[in-house]
Amino acid sequence: MPKNKFTDEELMAFADYETTGERAMDILSVLLQFDDESKILAKRIEVFTTTRNALINTLIGDKNER
């Protein structure tokens, strides 16, 4: 299994729109390759966005779930 180019912390920041500059471009360039590495990276980012959204919905209450 290849070593991840990006840490979980970097991807969490990217998912929260907190990554700028060169590191954001590095992540975007991998995502835009549309290869196996980009699919894995997209799934990793999806975990963070799904978790964040679930947390927010739990904290503020999601009217669609009631």
C-alpha positions in Angstrom: 0.0 0.0 0.0 1.5 3.3 -1.0 2.2 6.0 1.6 -0.4 8.8 1.7 0.9 12.1 0.3 -1.4 14.1 2.5 -2.1 13.8 6.2 -5.6 13.5 7.6 -5.2 16.9 9.2 -4.4 18.4 5.7 -7.4 16.8 4.2 -9.7 17.9 7.0 -8.5 21.5 6.5 -9.0 21.1 2.7 -12.5 19.8 3.3 -13.2 22.8 5.5 -11.9 25.3 2.9 -9.0 26.2 5.2 -6.2 25.1 2.9 -4.8 27.7 0.5 -1.8 28.2 -1.7 0.5 25.5 -2.9 -0.8 22.7 -0.6 -4.3 23.2 -1.8 -3.1 23.1 -5.4 -1.2 19.9 -4.7 -4.4 18.3 -3.4 -6.4 19.6 -6.4 -3.9 18.4 -8.9 -4.1 14.9 -7.5 -7.9 15.0 -7.5 -8.0 16.1 -11.2 -5.8 13.2 -12.4 -8.9 10.9 -12.3 -6.8 7.8 -11.6 -6.8 5.3 -8.7 -4.9 7.7 -6.5 -7.4 10.4 -7.0 -10.3 8.1 -6.3 -8.7 7.1 -3.0 -8.0 10.7 -2.1 -11.6 11.7 -2.9 -12.9 8.9 -0.7 -10.7 10.1 2.2 -12.0 13.7 1.8 -15.5 12.4 1.6 -15.1 10.8 5.0 -14.2 14.2 6.5 -17.0 16.1 4.8 -19.6 13.4 5.8 -18.4 13.4 9.4 -18.4 17.2 9.5 -21.9 17.4 8.1 -23.2 14.8 10.5 -21.7 16.7 13.4 -23.2 20.0 12.3 -26.6 18.4 11.8 -26.5 16.8 15.2 -25.5 20.1 16.8 -28.0 22.4 15.1 -30.6 19.8 14.3 -31.5 18.6 10.9 -35.1 19.3 10.2 -35.2 16.7 7.5 -34.4 13.9 9.9 -37.2 14.8 12.4 
